[in-house]
Amino acid sequence: MLTMTERKILTKTIKERYRKADKKKKSEILTEFCESCGYNRSYARRILGCKKTPGRKKRYGPKKRIYDYSVFVPLRKLWIIADGICGQRLAPYLPELIRVLEEKKEIRLNKKLRKKLTTISASTIDRMLKATKKQYELKGKSTTKPGTLLRSTIAVRTFNDWDDVRPGFFETDTVAFCGASVKGEYINGLNLTDVSTAWVVLDAVMGKGQYRIFQAIDQGRQRLFFPMLGLDPDNGTEFINWILKRYCEKETITFTRIRPNRKNDNCYVEQKNYTVLRRFLGYARYDTEEQLAIIKELLRYIELYVNFFQPVMKLEEKQRIGAKVKKKYDEAKTPYQRLLDSGVLTPENETRITQLYHSLNPVDLKRNINKLTVKLERTLRYIFRDSTNT
């Protein structure tokens, strides 16, 4: 019996002759080769017909990783500062975020590392941060009560009616921080979301009084850098009332409402209810004046943080292919960037908003948000401790 080395030499010698032979000659060569090497006919035919040299495959060392641990550490820090957004939103915003943080001296990167972080793909970001991400699924209670007969005087707007997407048309909603019970009076978060730019106006009121909601909307309107052109709430009594209707008529604001029990008509603000208010404040019950003061201060920081440093993507195209729906989104931009691109700002307001942007530090905003969140959580511990003692 031939050794392995001898078999390799014989295979190399016979291979060229086998490949050039006709069918009858190949059969004779195969018979002779099988008798010499002890191979079965199928294996012999395969190795003689193969162009590669038989033997063990060459082993290569492990591929050098481009995005190694040195990239992971600053990427994780940037992801935390950006409030844990997905890779598709974070990737196009990383160059601007890195520039701002370096300008504020919150992060230091060498040229090689900066280049890697500014060219990293969204899928690589999600893959590298997969073990870091933690998801919490919580559900709250709905506290929307139908409005009065006044609804018949207010036009209904559906999701498909947003033909005009100029900045200034706001969807609005309230978020109840009632915990597990809707009894008594508790704090409600007010959320106004601009359809075109995703700019948010946030506030909090005790209860759902019509006048309190109206005051919060009016104060939020005064903070805007562009005019409010439209207001579109759900059918709750806190919005469907004469106070707000007369206010919109006086200020020339288009006042519409969604169809009852059709939350998708207000999809822009419904999405922000979770990604902004619920994400930062959770589902606990807040019902004291102390908590209201903390939440109001907290929402001011959150409003700045979300509008200037939280990129969002907008749906450009949706196509159904069989049972699947293929969606195409535009490049992720912050509401501030979208507002500048819209061209609706006056020169004075554009100067004001640009100066405000350059004065902000996203890390300082995040620190203040975290500090106030801890302070708010402590009020819950005190309440729980007092209730257990009694």
C-alpha positions in Angstrom: 0.0 0.0 0.0 1.3 3.4 -1.0 2.1 6.0 1.7 0.2 9.4 1.6 3.2 11.2 0.2 3.5 8.6 -2.6 -0.2 8.9 -3.3 0.1 12.7 -3.7 3.0 12.3 -6.1 1.1 9.7 -8.2 -2.0 11.8 -8.2 0.0 14.8 -9.5 1.6 12.7 -12.2 -1.7 11.1 -13.4 -4.0 14.2 -13.1 -2.9 16.1 -16.3 -3.0 12.9 -18.4 -6.5 12.1 -17.0 -7.9 15.5 -17.8 -6.7 15.3 -21.4 -7.9 11.8 -22.1 -11.2 10.7 -23.8 -13.9 8.9 -21.9 -12.7 5.4 -22.6 -9.1 6.2 -21.6 -10.3 8.0 -18.4 -12.1 4.7 -17.4 -8.8 2.8 -17.8 -6.8 5.4 -15.9 -9.3 5.4 -13.0 -9.2 1.6 -12.7 -5.4 1.6 -12.6 -5.3 4.6 -10.1 -7.9 2.9 -7.8 -5.9 -0.3 -7.7 -2.6 1.5 -6.9 -4.0 3.9 -4.2 -6.9 1.9 -2.8 -9.4 4.7 -3.4 -13.0 4.1 -4.4 -13.9 5.1 -7.9 -16.0 8.1 -7.0 -13.3 9.7 -4.8 -10.6 9.0 -7.4 -12.6 10.6 -10.1 -13.2 13.7 -8.0 -9.5 14.3 -7.0 -8.2 13.6 -10.5 -10.8 16.0 -12.1 -10.1 18.8 -9.5 -7.9 21.6 -10.6 -6.6 22.3 -7.1 -3.7 20.4 -5.7 -4.9 17.6 -3.4 -4.0 17.7 0.3 -4.9 19.7 3.4 -6.3 23.2 2.9 -4.0 26.0 3.9 -5.0 27.4 7.2 -5.1 31.2 7.6 -4.8 33.1 10.9 -7.8 34.9 12.3 -8.9 37.9 10.3 -7.8 41.2 11.9 -10.8 43.1 13.3 -11.3 46.7 12.1 -13.7 47.6 14.8 -12.1 46.2 17.9 -12.4 47.0 21.6 -10.7 50.3 21.1 -13.6 51.3 18.9 -16.2 49.7 21.2 -15.4 51.8 24.3 -15.9 55.3 22.7 -18.9 53.9 20.7 -20.6 52.8 23.8 -20.0 56.2 25.4 -21.4 58.0 22.4 -24.4 55.6 22.3 -25.2 56.3 26.0 -24.9 60.1 25.4 -27.3 59.7 22.5 -29.8 58.0 24.8 -29.4 54.5 23.3 -30.8 55.1 19.9 -30.6 52.5 17.1 -27.7 52.2 14.7 -29.7 53.6 11.8 -30.3 56.9 13.7 -26.9 57.0 15.3 -24.6 56.3 12.3 -25.3 59.4 10.2 -25.3 61.6 13.3 -22.0 60.4 14.8 -19.7 62.9 12.9 -21.8 65.9 14.3 -22.0 64.4 17.8 -18.3 63.7 17.9 -17.6 67.3 16.7 -19.8 68.8 19.4 -18.3 66.6 22.2 -14.8 67.4 21.2 -15.6 71.1 21.1 -17.0 70.8 24.6 -14.0 68.7 25.7 -16.1 65.8 26.7 -14.3 63.2 24.6 -10.8 62.9 23.0 -10.1 60.8 19.9 -7.1 60.3 17.7 -7.4 60.6 13.9 -7.5 56.8 13.3 -10.3 56.2 15.9 -12.3 59.2 14.7 -12.2 58.0 11.1 -13.4 54.5 12.2 -16.3 56.0 14.2 -17.4 58.4 11.4 -17.4 55.6 8.8 -18.9 52.8 10.9 -22.2 51.3 9.5 -25.5 51.1 11.3 -25.5 47.3 11.3 -22.0 47.2 12.8 -23.1 49.6 15.6 -26.1 47.3 16.4 -23.9 44.2 16.3 -21.2 45.7 18.6 -23.7 47.0 21.1 -26.0 44.0 21.1 -24.9 42.8 24.5 -25.0 46.3 25.9 -28.6 47.0 25.1 -31.3 46.3 27.5 -35.0 46.5 26.7 -37.9 47.0 29.2 -41.4 46.3 28.0 -44.0 48.1 30.2 -47.5 49.2 29.6 -49.6 51.9 31.0 -53.3 52.7 31.2 -55.4 54.8 28.8 -57.1 57.8 30.4 -58.7 59.4 27.3 -62.4 60.3 27.8 -64.5 61.3 24.8 -65.3 65.0 24.4 -68.7 66.6 24.2 -70.9 67.5 21.3 -68.4 70.2 20.5 -66.6 67.5 18.4 -69.1 68.0 15.6 -67.8 71.6 15.0 -64.2 70.5 14.7 -62.9 68.9 11.5 -61.6 65.4 11.5 -58.2 64.7 10.2 -56.8 61.2 9.3 -53.3 59.9 8.8 -53.6 60.3 5.0 -54.7 63.9 5.3 -51.2 65.3 6.0 -50.5 66.6 2.5 -49.0 69.8 3.8 -46.0 69.0 6.0 -44.6 72.5 6.5 -43.2 73.0 10.0 -45.9 74.3 12.4 -48.6 71.6 12.3 -48.5 69.9 15.7 -50.1 66.6 16.9 -50.8 66.7 20.6 -51.5 64.2 23.3 -51.3 63.7 27.1 -49.5 60.9 28.9 -50.9 59.8 32.3 -48.4 59.1 35.1 -51.1 57.4 37.2 -49.2 54.1 38.0 -51.6 51.2 38.4 -54.7 53.2 39.3 -56.5 56.1 37.7 -58.2 57.2 40.9 -57.6 60.7 42.3 -55.5 63.5 40.7 -52.2 62.7 39.2 -49.6 64.4 36.9 -50.1 64.3 33.1 -47.4 65.0 30.6 -48.3 67.2 27.6 -46.6 66.3 24.3 -46.8 68.5 21.1 -44.9 67.0 18.1 -44.4 68.8 14.8 -45.2 66.5 11.9 -42.6 67.9 9.5 -39.5 68.3 11.8 -40.3 66.1 14.8 -39.7 69.1 17.0 -41.3 68.5 20.5 -42.8 70.8 23.1 -43.1 69.2 26.5 -44.8 70.2 29.7 -46.6 68.7 32.7 -49.8 69.6 34.6 -51.6 68.3 37.6 -54.8 66.6 36.4 -56.4 67.2 33.1 -58.1 70.6 33.6 -59.0 72.4 30.4 -57.5 75.7 31.5 -54.2 74.1 32.7 -53.8 72.3 29.4 -54.5 75.5 27.5 -51.9 77.4 29.6 -49.3 74.7 28.9 -50.0 74.8 25.2 -49.8 78.6 25.1 -46.5 78.6 27.0 -45.1 75.9 24.7 -46.1 78.0 21.7 -44.2 81.0 23.1 -41.0 78.9 23.2 -41.2 78.0 19.5 -38.8 79.5 16.9 -41.4 79.2 14.2 -45.2 79.9 14.1 -47.7 77.2 15.2 -50.0 76.7 12.2 -52.1 73.7 13.2 -53.1 71.7 16.3 -54.4 68.2 16.1 -55.4 66.4 19.4 -57.3 63.3 20.1 -61.0 63.4 21.3 -60.3 63.9 25.0 -62.2 66.6 26.9 -58.9 68.3 27.9 -58.5 69.3 24.2 -62.1 69.3 22.8 -63.4 72.4 24.6 -64.3 76.0 23.9 -61.2 77.5 25.6 -58.9 75.8 23.1 -61.2 76.2 20.2 -61.5 80.0 20.7 -57.8 80.3 21.3 -57.0 78.6 17.9 -59.5 80.8 16.2 -58.0 83.9 17.7 -54.4 83.0 16.9 -55.3 81.7 13.4 -54.3 78.1 14.2 -56.0 75.2 12.3 -57.8 73.1 14.9 -58.6 69.5 13.9 -59.1 66.2 15.7 -58.5 62.5 14.9 -61.1 59.8 14.5 -62.3 58.2 17.7 -60.3 55.1 18.7 -57.9 55.5 15.7 -54.5 56.2 17.3 -52.7 55.8 14.0 -54.2 59.1 13.0 -51.9 60.7 15.6 -48.9 58.3 14.9 -46.2 61.0 15.2 -47.1 62.1 18.7 -48.0 58.6 19.8 -44.5 57.5 18.9 -43.0 60.4 20.9 -45.1 59.5 23.9 -43.0 56.4 24.4 -39.6 57.5 23.1 -39.6 60.8 25.0 -42.0 60.9 28.0 -42.2 57.2 28.9 -38.6 56.5 28.2 -37.4 59.3 30.6 -40.2 59.2 33.2 -41.5 55.6 33.1 -44.8 54.4 34.3 -44.8 55.3 38.0 -47.5 57.3 39.7 -46.7 61.0 40.3 -49.3 63.0 42.2 -47.5 65.6 44.4 -46.6 69.2 43.9 -42.9 68.4 44.6 -42.9 65.8 41.9 -44.6 68.2 39.5 -41.9 70.8 40.1 -39.1 68.2 39.4 -40.9 66.9 36.3 -41.3 70.4 34.9 -37.6 71.2 35.3 -36.7 67.8 33.9 -38.9 68.2 30.8 -37.1 71.5 30.0 -33.8 69.7 29.7 -35.4 66.7 27.9 -36.9 69.2 25.4 -33.5 70.7 24.5 -31.8 67.3 24.5 -34.4 65.7 22.1 -34.7 68.6 19.8 -31.0 69.4 19.3 -29.3 66.0 19.9 -31.7 63.2 19.1 -31.7 62.3 15.3 -34.9 60.9 13.8 -35.7 59.2 10.6 -38.8 59.9 8.5 -40.6 57.4 6.3 -40.2 58.3 2.6 -41.8 55.3 0.8 -43.8 52.2 1.8 -44.2 49.3 -0.7 -46.1 46.1 -0.1 -44.5 43.0 -1.7 -46.7 40.0 -1.1 -47.1 39.6 2.7 -44.2 41.9 3.5 -44.0 45.7 3.6 -40.8 47.3 2.5 -40.1 50.7 4.0 -37.6 53.3 2.9 -36.5 56.0 5.4 -34.5 59.2 4.8 -31.2 60.0 6.5 -31.4 60.5 10.2 -31.3 64.1 11.3 -32.1 66.0 14.5 -35.3 68.2 14.6 -32.9 71.2 14.8 -31.2 70.2 11.5 -34.6 69.6 9.8 -35.8 73.0 11.0 -32.8 74.7 9.5 -33.2 72.8 6.2 -36.9 73.7 6.0 -36.2 77.4 5.4 -39.1 78.7 7.4 -37.0 80.5 10.1 -36.6 84.2 10.0 -33.0 85.5 10.0 -33.5 86.6 13.6 -34.9 83.3 14.8 -32.2 81.4 12.8 -29.5 83.4 14.7 -31.2 82.7 18.0 -31.6 79.0 17.5 -28.0 78.6 16.2 -26.6 80.5 19.2 -28.7 78.3 21.5 -27.4 75.2 19.8 -23.7 76.2 20.2 -24.2 77.0 23.8 -25.6 73.5 24.6 -23.5 70.6 25.8 -25.3 67.2 25.3 -23.3 65.6 28.1 -24.3 68.4 30.6 -27.9 68.0 29.5 -27.7 64.2 30.1 -26.1 64.8 33.5 -28.9 67.1 34.6 -31.5 64.7 33.3 -29.9 61.8 35.2 -29.6 63.9 38.4 -33.2 65.0 38.3 -34.4 61.5 37.4 -32.6 60.2 40.6 -34.2 63.0 42.6 -37.6 62.1 41.2 -37.1 58.4 42.1 -36.2 59.3 45.6 -39.7 60.9 46.1 -41.2 57.6 45.1 -39.1 55.8 47.8 -40.2 58.2 50.5 -43.8 57.7 49.5 -43.5 54.0 49.6 -41.7 54.0 52.9 -44.4 56.3 54.5 -47.2 54.1 53.2 -45.6 50.9 54.6 -45.1 52.6 58.0 -48.8 53.5 58.2 
